[in-house]
Amino acid sequence: MIVALLWIILGFVLLIFGADALVKGASALAKRLKMSDLAIGLTIVAFGTSAPELVVSSAASLNQQSDLILGNVIGSNNFNLFITLGLVALLKPITVQKGMVWIEIPISLGVVAILFVLSNALLGAEVASVSRVDALLLLVLFAGFMFYIYKGLAKESSEDIPPEKIYPTIKMISFMVLGLGGLVLGGHLVVTSATDIAMSFGVSDKVIGLTIVAAGTSLPELVTSVVAALKNNADIAIGNVIGSNIFNVLLIVPISALIHPIAYNSSFNLDLFVLLGGSVFLFIAMFMGKAKRLDRWEALVLIFSFVGYTLYMLF
């Protein structure tokens, strides 16, 4: 038990430092390519901070642990939306770009609705699951999202960065390779150790995925967004969260389902409804008080809502 907890802690440390190294290298590369901060947040940074979820869910898929996969993805999205955005806005209210309000936030809401429809076999499938066909559909949507980013946002390049402030190519690649290595090893440690703890306490994979694993794999998003906000870079802060949530559904779920179809536990519907509700609240919040800004009182609503949801889930 104690050994398993130590392995989980080590796994989380590797996940955090691995994600940090990957983001550092990838962000430097993106800057060299003159992408906008919002485009970087929605793509490079979002992918880097979502990499722990990808590794954990892929490892869980190899072990055919469907509840752990969905618990990790849905739990991470809820943590990102309610806690990460909540804490960031509590520290410093976030001003959101018009495009984020009308396009990216609705997309994040839409992909959750699509996951709900596919998982519950509402399109006529015989079994409630995320099949390989569903996975291909989600990947097509992911490709469409990336095309939109490339055509719509990437051209909004950030200001030129002095050459001396950009890492040499070999250093950028080294950061990314070391980061990926840390993510792979860290993800393996988290999945195996969390499973051992769940078995010893009789706790379901669903609860472990929605709580411990979800919070742990969401730490990179939390740290990255808080630091970005404190550095007055709200675009990366919110772009990271929204981008990660879209990546989780449109990339991580289908990759896991391609490895092995994901059996769907209908008890996840509550968690999806919470995620949908939070996304709707975020959209509405953009028109309350100061337009296109997430204020501190709205941040408190998000945080306390998550606390209430977690207590309900556990007790």
C-alpha positions in Angstrom: 0.0 0.0 0.0 2.7 2.5 1.1 4.9 1.4 -1.7 2.1 1.8 -4.2 1.5 5.4 -3.0 5.2 6.2 -3.3 5.1 4.9 -6.9 2.1 7.0 -7.6 3.9 10.1 -6.2 7.0 9.3 -8.3 4.7 8.8 -11.3 3.1 12.2 -10.9 6.5 13.8 -10.5 7.6 12.3 -13.8 4.3 13.3 -15.5 4.7 16.9 -14.3 8.3 17.3 -15.2 7.9 15.3 -18.4 5.0 17.6 -19.5 7.0 20.7 -18.5 10.0 19.6 -20.6 7.7 18.7 -23.6 5.8 22.0 -23.4 9.1 24.0 -23.0 10.6 22.5 -26.1 7.4 22.5 -28.2 6.5 26.1 -27.2 10.0 27.2 -28.2 9.5 25.5 -31.6 6.1 27.1 -32.0 7.5 30.5 -31.2 10.1 30.0 -33.9 7.3 29.2 -36.3 5.6 32.5 -35.2 2.3 31.0 -34.1 0.0 33.2 -31.9 -0.2 32.7 -28.1 -3.8 31.4 -28.4 -2.8 29.0 -31.2 0.1 27.8 -29.0 -2.2 27.4 -26.0 -4.8 25.5 -28.0 -2.4 23.1 -29.7 1.2 22.7 -28.6 0.7 23.5 -24.9 -2.6 21.8 -24.8 -1.1 18.6 -26.3 1.8 18.7 -24.0 -0.3 19.1 -20.9 -2.7 16.4 -22.1 0.1 14.0 -22.8 -0.2 12.5 -19.3 -3.9 11.7 -19.9 -2.9 10.2 -23.2 -0.3 7.9 -21.7 -2.4 6.9 -18.7 -5.5 6.2 -20.9 -3.5 4.3 -23.5 -1.9 2.1 -20.8 -5.3 1.5 -19.2 -6.7 0.5 -22.7 -3.9 -2.1 -23.0 -5.2 -3.5 -19.7 -8.8 -3.2 -20.9 -9.7 -0.9 -18.0 -12.5 1.1 -19.6 -13.7 2.7 -16.4 -10.2 4.0 -15.7 -9.9 5.4 -19.3 -13.2 7.3 -19.1 -12.7 8.3 -15.5 -9.4 9.8 -16.3 -10.6 11.7 -19.4 -13.9 12.9 -18.0 -12.4 13.6 -14.5 -9.5 15.5 -16.0 -11.9 17.6 -18.1 -14.0 18.4 -15.1 -10.8 19.2 -13.0 -9.5 21.5 -15.8 -12.8 23.3 -16.2 -13.8 23.7 -12.6 -10.5 23.8 -10.6 -7.8 25.0 -13.1 -9.9 27.7 -14.6 -11.5 28.5 -11.3 -8.1 29.0 -9.5 -6.7 30.9 -12.4 -9.6 33.3 -12.5 -9.6 33.6 -8.7 -5.9 34.7 -8.8 -6.5 37.0 -11.8 -9.8 37.5 -13.7 -9.4 36.2 -17.3 -10.3 38.3 -20.3 -11.3 36.0 -23.1 -11.0 36.7 -26.8 -14.2 36.9 -28.9 -13.2 33.9 -31.0 -12.7 31.8 -27.9 -16.2 32.8 -26.7 -18.0 32.0 -29.9 -15.9 29.2 -31.3 -13.6 27.3 -29.0 -15.8 27.2 -25.9 -18.8 26.0 -28.0 -16.6 23.4 -29.6 -15.5 22.1 -26.2 -19.2 21.9 -25.3 -20.1 20.1 -28.6 -17.4 17.4 -28.3 -18.8 16.4 -24.9 -22.3 16.1 -26.3 -20.9 14.0 -29.2 -19.1 11.7 -26.7 -22.4 11.4 -24.7 -24.3 10.4 -27.9 -21.7 7.9 -29.1 -21.1 6.3 -25.7 -24.8 5.8 -25.0 -25.4 4.1 -28.4 -27.9 6.8 -29.3 -27.1 6.4 -32.9 -28.3 2.8 -33.1 -25.2 0.8 -31.9 -26.0 -2.5 -30.2 -23.7 -1.9 -27.2 -23.0 1.2 -25.2 -19.4 1.7 -25.9 -16.9 3.8 -27.8 -16.1 1.5 -30.8 -13.3 1.7 -33.3 -15.7 3.2 -35.8 -16.6 5.9 -33.2 -12.9 6.4 -32.7 -12.4 7.1 -36.4 -15.2 9.6 -36.4 -13.7 11.4 -33.4 -10.3 11.5 -35.1 -11.9 13.0 -38.2 -13.4 15.8 -36.0 -10.0 16.2 -34.4 -8.4 16.7 -37.8 -11.0 19.3 -38.6 -10.3 21.1 -35.4 -6.6 21.2 -36.1 -7.3 22.4 -39.6 -9.4 25.3 -38.2 -6.5 26.2 -35.8 -4.0 26.1 -38.6 -6.1 28.2 -41.0 -7.8 30.5 -38.5 -5.4 31.1 -35.6 -1.9 30.1 -36.6 -1.7 32.9 -39.0 -2.3 35.4 -36.2 1.4 35.2 -35.4 2.8 36.5 -32.2 5.4 39.3 -32.1 8.9 38.4 -33.3 11.1 36.8 -30.7 14.7 37.8 -30.5 16.9 34.9 -31.8 18.9 34.8 -28.5 15.6 34.0 -26.6 14.9 30.9 -28.7 16.5 27.6 -27.8 18.8 25.9 -30.4 17.0 23.2 -32.4 18.9 20.3 -30.6 17.9 21.7 -27.2 14.2 21.9 -28.2 14.3 18.3 -29.5 16.1 17.1 -26.3 13.4 18.7 -24.1 10.6 17.0 -26.1 12.3 13.6 -26.1 13.1 13.7 -22.4 9.6 15.0 -21.7 8.0 12.1 -23.6 10.2 9.6 -21.8 9.1 11.0 -18.4 5.4 10.9 -19.5 5.6 7.3 -20.6 7.3 6.0 -17.4 5.2 8.2 -15.2 1.9 7.1 -16.8 2.8 3.5 -16.4 3.6 4.0 -12.7 0.3 5.9 -12.0 -1.9 3.3 -13.8 -0.4 0.2 -12.2 -0.1 1.7 -8.7 -3.6 3.2 -8.8 -5.0 -0.1 -9.9 -3.2 -1.9 -7.0 -4.7 0.6 -4.5 -8.2 0.3 -6.0 -8.0 -3.5 -5.7 -6.8 -3.4 -2.1 -9.6 -1.1 -0.9 -12.3 -2.5 -3.2 -12.6 1.0 -4.8 -13.7 0.9 -8.4 -11.6 2.0 -11.4 -14.2 4.6 -12.1 -13.7 6.4 -8.8 -9.9 6.1 -8.9 -9.9 7.5 -12.5 -12.3 10.4 -11.7 -10.3 11.4 -8.6 -6.7 10.5 -8.0 -5.6 9.8 -11.6 -7.7 12.7 -13.1 -6.3 15.2 -10.6 -2.7 13.9 -11.0 -2.8 14.0 -14.8 -4.4 17.5 -14.7 -1.6 19.0 -12.7 0.4 20.1 -15.8 -2.7 22.0 -17.0 -3.1 23.6 -13.6 0.5 24.7 -13.2 0.9 25.8 -16.8 -2.3 27.9 -16.7 -1.6 29.5 -13.3 1.9 30.5 -14.4 0.6 31.8 -17.7 -2.0 33.9 -16.0 0.5 35.3 -13.5 2.6 36.3 -16.5 -0.4 38.2 -18.0 -0.8 35.6 -20.7 -4.5 34.9 -20.5 -4.6 33.4 -24.0 -2.3 30.6 -23.1 -4.0 30.1 -19.8 -7.5 29.6 -21.1 -6.3 28.2 -24.5 -4.5 25.4 -22.6 -7.6 24.4 -20.6 -10.1 24.5 -23.5 -7.6 22.9 -25.9 -6.7 20.1 -23.5 -10.4 19.3 -22.9 -11.0 19.1 -26.7 -7.8 17.0 -27.1 -8.9 14.6 -24.4 -12.2 13.8 -26.1 -11.2 14.0 -29.8 -7.7 12.5 -29.5 -7.2 10.5 -26.3 -10.6 8.7 -26.3 -10.3 7.5 -29.9 -6.7 6.4 -29.6 -7.6 4.4 -26.5 -10.6 3.0 -28.3 -8.5 2.0 -31.3 -6.2 0.0 -29.0 -9.3 -1.7 -27.5 -13.0 -0.6 -27.7 -14.1 1.2 -24.6 -17.1 -0.4 -22.7 -19.3 2.4 -21.4 -20.6 2.5 -17.9 -23.8 4.5 -17.8 -23.0 5.8 -14.4 -20.6 8.2 -16.2 -23.6 10.0 -17.6 -23.8 12.1 -14.3 -20.1 13.1 -14.8 -20.7 14.1 -18.4 -23.8 16.1 -17.4 -21.6 17.9 -14.8 -19.0 18.6 -17.6 -21.8 19.8 -19.9 -23.2 22.0 -17.2 -19.8 23.6 -16.4 -19.2 24.3 -20.1 -22.6 26.0 -20.4 -21.9 28.1 -17.3 -18.5 29.1 -18.7 -20.2 30.2 -21.9 -22.9 32.2 -20.1 -20.4 33.7 -17.8 -18.8 35.4 -20.8 -21.9 37.7 -21.0 -22.4 38.4 -17.2 -20.8 41.4 -15.5 -17.9 42.5 -17.6 -18.3 40.9 -21.0 -15.9 38.2 -22.1 -14.3 38.0 -18.7 -14.3 35.2 -16.1 -14.4 37.1 -12.8 -13.6 36.0 -9.2 -17.2 35.3 -8.1 -17.7 33.1 -11.2 -14.4 31.3 -10.3 -15.8 30.6 -6.8 -19.0 29.2 -8.4 -16.8 26.8 -10.4 -14.6 25.7 -7.5 -17.5 25.1 -5.0 -19.5 23.3 -7.6 -16.6 20.9 -8.1 -16.2 20.4 -4.4 -19.9 19.6 -4.1 -19.8 17.2 -7.0 -16.7 15.4 -5.6 -18.3 15.0 -2.2 -21.5 13.6 -3.7 -19.4 11.2 -5.8 -17.4 9.9 -2.8 -20.1 9.8 -0.2 
